[in-house]
Amino acid sequence: MTLTELKYIVAVARQKHFGHAAEACFVAQPTLSVAIKKLEDELGVTIFERGGTEVSTTPLGAQIVAQAERVLEQTAVIKEIAKQNKDPLSGPFRLGIIYTIGPYLLPTLVKTMIDRVPQMPLVLQENFTVKLMELLRQGELDAAIMALPLPDQGMMVQALYDEPFMVAVPKEHPWSDRESVSAQELKSETMLLLGNGHCFRDQVLEVCPEMARFSTANDGIARTFEGSSLETIRHMVASGIGITVLPRASIHDLGAKDSMLRYIPFSDRAPDRRVVIAWRKSFTRQAAIEAIRQAVLACGLAGVNMVDEPASPQ
């Protein structure tokens, strides 16, 4: 049994396809297939059910793959320990970030990191929270910037900032001169939301639960559209199609009079989200995590409240 064989079975379990797994491992498919068959013969078990359009893992195979993931993670820890002995701030750092934070934080964060720790370039990946958590568990990412709550436990988490939400309306909307609006008022409007998979969508639905029921007439919202990104939704709002809720850091022109949009705070206590950086408990480059945290604190994101709290297990 070799680490390469373990890497192959993890790749197949993830991709559910031998060809795609071979591409991900940068080997020819016959090489990967022969190695996996050799491992199955050595163990005397069947790890994958072959046939059909998708490869599936047998119940016993799922246990073997899960253990293989742990072995590969611990192998990465050995490399990280050796690297930390030399310089924890040296070498690439693989950072994930969710779609609704990346466009507004990364430009300043990358520049700040280049200025502060040029020897530690960021290797970035934007994705959904669930996918980033999977990549963290598998050791494909070193850390990820996401919003609470996280979908599962087992990570170390440190708060970065609290970000309030605001309502965005077209400039001709009856609310455009309002000083504030309540969450209850949103249910009578045509709301534009992110599609399924975005944690920000779930957070907006918490602000106004009536949206989740897709009610009609006087009982709830008239219509609801879904967009793929906050910028797409912002343009749809500017066109007069409806209104939306946005995180504060995504709003650069809050007081601009020539904008096609108007941004209105919530009345009473504004709903918000806590943005955190998460990493595996076994990850050893703590100085690198702290360097990123300090860089985020130095970015000066508009309208957010920076949080200085110690890390804790999630």
C-alpha positions in Angstrom: 0.0 0.0 0.0 1.3 3.4 -1.0 0.4 7.0 -0.4 -0.1 7.4 -4.1 -2.7 4.6 -4.1 -4.5 6.3 -1.2 -4.5 9.5 -3.1 -6.0 7.8 -6.2 -8.9 6.2 -4.3 -9.7 9.6 -2.6 -9.7 11.2 -6.0 -12.1 8.6 -7.5 -14.4 8.9 -4.5 -14.5 12.6 -4.9 -14.8 12.7 -8.7 -17.0 9.6 -9.0 -15.3 9.0 -12.3 -12.0 7.2 -13.1 -11.1 9.5 -16.0 -11.8 12.7 -14.1 -9.9 11.4 -11.1 -6.9 10.6 -13.3 -6.9 14.1 -14.7 -7.0 15.6 -11.2 -4.0 13.4 -10.2 -2.2 14.2 -13.5 -1.8 10.6 -14.5 -3.1 8.4 -17.3 -6.4 6.6 -16.5 -4.9 3.1 -17.0 -2.1 4.0 -14.4 -4.8 5.1 -11.9 -7.0 2.1 -12.6 -4.2 -0.5 -12.3 -3.0 1.0 -9.0 -6.5 1.0 -7.5 -7.1 -2.6 -8.7 -3.7 -3.6 -7.1 -4.8 -2.0 -3.8 -8.2 -3.8 -3.9 -6.4 -7.1 -4.5 -3.9 -6.5 -1.7 -6.8 -5.7 0.8 -9.1 -8.4 -0.6 -12.0 -6.0 -0.8 -13.9 -4.0 -3.5 -13.6 -0.3 -2.9 -15.6 0.9 -5.9 -18.7 -0.3 -7.7 -17.9 -0.1 -11.4 -20.5 0.2 -14.2 -22.9 2.8 -15.3 -22.1 6.5 -15.8 -21.0 7.1 -12.2 -18.6 5.2 -10.0 -19.9 4.6 -6.5 -18.1 3.6 -3.3 -19.1 0.4 -1.5 -20.0 0.7 2.2 -16.6 -0.8 3.2 -14.9 1.2 0.5 -16.4 4.4 2.1 -14.7 3.5 5.4 -11.4 2.9 3.6 -11.6 6.2 1.7 -12.4 8.1 4.9 -9.3 6.6 6.6 -7.2 7.3 3.5 -8.2 11.0 3.8 -7.1 11.0 7.4 -3.7 9.4 6.5 -3.1 11.9 3.7 -4.0 14.8 6.0 -1.5 13.5 8.6 1.1 13.2 5.8 0.5 16.9 5.0 0.9 17.7 8.7 4.4 16.1 8.7 5.3 18.3 5.8 3.9 21.4 7.5 5.8 20.6 10.7 9.0 20.5 8.7 8.1 23.7 6.9 7.2 25.5 10.2 10.6 24.6 11.6 12.1 26.7 8.8 9.6 29.5 8.4 5.8 29.3 8.8 5.5 32.5 6.7 7.4 31.0 3.8 5.7 29.3 0.9 2.3 29.5 -0.7 -0.8 29.6 1.5 -4.0 28.0 0.0 -6.9 30.3 1.1 -10.6 29.7 0.3 -13.3 32.4 0.4 -17.0 32.4 -0.2 -18.5 34.2 -3.3 -20.2 37.0 -1.3 -17.0 38.1 0.4 -14.3 37.5 -2.2 -14.9 40.3 -4.6 -15.0 42.9 -1.9 -12.2 41.7 0.4 -9.6 40.1 -1.9 -8.3 43.1 -3.9 -7.2 44.9 -0.8 -6.2 41.7 1.1 -3.9 40.4 -1.7 -2.2 43.8 -1.9 -1.8 44.0 1.9 -0.3 40.4 2.0 2.1 41.2 -0.8 3.3 44.3 1.1 3.6 42.5 4.5 4.6 38.9 3.7 5.7 38.7 0.0 7.3 35.3 0.7 3.9 33.8 1.3 1.8 34.2 -1.9 -1.9 33.4 -1.6 -3.4 30.6 -3.7 -7.0 31.6 -3.8 -10.2 29.7 -4.4 -13.8 31.1 -4.4 -16.6 28.6 -3.7 -19.6 27.8 -1.6 -19.2 27.3 2.1 -20.0 23.5 1.9 -17.4 23.0 -0.8 -14.8 25.0 1.1 -15.4 22.9 4.2 -14.9 19.8 2.2 -11.6 21.1 0.7 -10.4 22.0 4.2 -11.1 18.6 5.6 -9.3 17.0 2.7 -6.3 19.2 3.1 -6.7 20.9 -0.2 -7.0 24.3 1.5 -5.0 25.7 4.4 -7.8 28.0 5.6 -11.0 29.6 4.4 -12.8 32.9 5.1 -16.5 32.2 5.5 -19.6 33.4 7.5 -21.1 31.7 10.5 -22.8 29.4 11.0 -20.6 26.7 9.5 -22.3 23.5 8.3 -20.3 21.1 10.5 -17.9 20.9 13.4 -14.3 20.1 13.8 -12.5 23.3 12.7 -10.7 26.0 14.5 -12.4 29.3 14.0 -11.4 32.9 14.7 -13.6 35.9 14.2 -12.6 38.6 11.7 -15.5 41.1 11.6 -19.3 41.6 11.9 -20.9 42.9 8.8 -24.4 44.6 8.9 -26.9 44.1 6.0 -28.6 46.9 4.1 -31.6 47.1 1.8 -30.9 48.2 -1.8 -33.7 49.8 -3.9 -33.9 51.5 -7.3 -33.5 55.3 -7.0 -37.2 55.8 -8.1 -38.5 53.4 -5.5 -41.0 54.9 -3.0 -38.5 54.0 -0.2 -35.6 55.8 -1.8 -35.8 58.7 0.7 -36.5 56.6 3.8 -34.0 56.7 6.6 -34.7 53.0 7.5 -37.0 50.1 6.8 -38.1 47.1 8.9 -37.6 43.5 7.9 -41.4 43.0 8.1 -41.8 45.5 5.2 -39.7 43.4 2.8 -42.4 40.7 2.4 -44.6 43.0 0.3 -41.8 43.6 -2.2 -40.4 41.8 -5.2 -37.2 40.4 -3.7 -34.1 39.4 -5.6 -32.1 36.7 -3.9 -29.0 34.6 -4.5 -29.7 31.0 -5.6 -29.5 27.9 -3.5 -26.0 27.1 -2.1 -25.1 30.6 -1.1 -25.0 31.0 2.7 -25.9 34.7 2.3 -29.3 33.6 0.9 -30.0 31.6 4.0 -29.0 34.6 6.2 -31.3 36.9 4.3 -34.2 34.4 4.7 -33.5 34.5 8.4 -34.1 38.3 8.3 -37.4 37.9 6.6 -38.7 34.3 6.9 -41.8 35.1 4.9 -39.6 35.0 1.7 -38.9 31.3 2.2 -42.6 30.4 1.8 -42.9 32.1 -1.6 -46.3 33.3 -0.6 -48.5 35.4 -2.9 -50.9 38.3 -2.8 -51.4 39.9 0.6 -50.0 37.0 2.5 -46.4 37.5 1.5 -44.0 38.5 -1.3 -45.4 39.0 -4.7 -42.5 37.4 -6.6 -39.0 36.2 -6.0 -36.1 36.1 -8.5 -32.8 34.3 -7.9 -29.4 35.5 -9.2 -26.0 33.9 -9.4 -24.0 36.7 -7.9 -24.5 39.9 -5.8 -23.4 42.0 -8.8 -26.0 40.4 -11.1 -28.7 41.2 -8.5 -27.4 44.7 -8.0 -27.8 45.4 -11.7 -31.3 43.9 -11.7 -32.3 46.2 -8.8 -30.9 49.2 -10.7 -33.1 48.2 -13.6 -36.2 48.5 -11.4 -37.0 44.8 -11.3 -37.1 44.6 -7.5 -35.2 45.2 -4.3 -32.6 43.2 -2.4 -30.5 42.9 0.8 -26.7 43.3 0.5 -23.8 42.9 2.9 -22.3 46.3 3.9 -18.8 45.7 2.5 -20.3 45.1 -1.0 -21.5 48.8 -1.1 -18.8 51.2 -2.2 -21.0 54.2 -3.1 -23.2 54.4 -0.1 -23.8 58.2 -0.4 -23.5 58.7 -4.1 -26.3 60.9 -5.5 -25.8 59.9 -9.1 -26.1 56.1 -8.4 -29.0 54.1 -9.8 -29.5 52.6 -6.4 -30.3 53.8 -2.9 -29.1 51.9 0.2 -31.3 52.0 3.3 -30.4 50.7 6.8 -32.7 48.4 8.7 -34.6 49.9 11.6 -33.8 48.9 15.1 -30.9 46.5 15.3 -29.5 45.8 11.8 -29.2 42.1 10.9 -25.6 41.1 10.3 -23.3 38.2 9.8 -20.0 37.2 11.5 -17.1 36.6 9.1 -14.5 34.2 10.3 -11.3 32.4 9.2 -11.4 28.6 9.7 -8.7 26.0 9.6 -8.1 22.3 10.5 -7.1 21.7 14.2 -4.1 19.8 12.9 -2.8 22.8 10.8 0.5 24.0 12.3 1.3 27.3 10.5 -0.4 29.4 13.1 1.8 32.4 12.3 0.5 32.3 8.7 -3.2 32.3 10.0 -2.3 35.3 12.2 -0.7 37.1 9.3 -3.8 36.8 7.3 -6.1 37.8 10.2 -4.0 41.0 10.8 -4.1 41.8 7.1 -7.9 41.5 7.0 -8.1 43.8 10.0 -5.9 46.3 8.2 -8.0 46.3 5.0 -10.4 48.9 6.3 -13.6 47.4 4.9 -16.4 50.0 4.9 -19.1 49.7 7.5 -17.9 46.5 9.2 -17.0 46.1 12.8 -13.7 44.4 13.3 -13.6 41.7 16.0 -10.5 40.8 18.1 -11.2 37.5 19.8 -9.1 34.4 20.4 -9.5 31.3 18.2 -11.8 28.6 19.4 -12.9 25.1 18.2 -16.1 25.1 16.1 
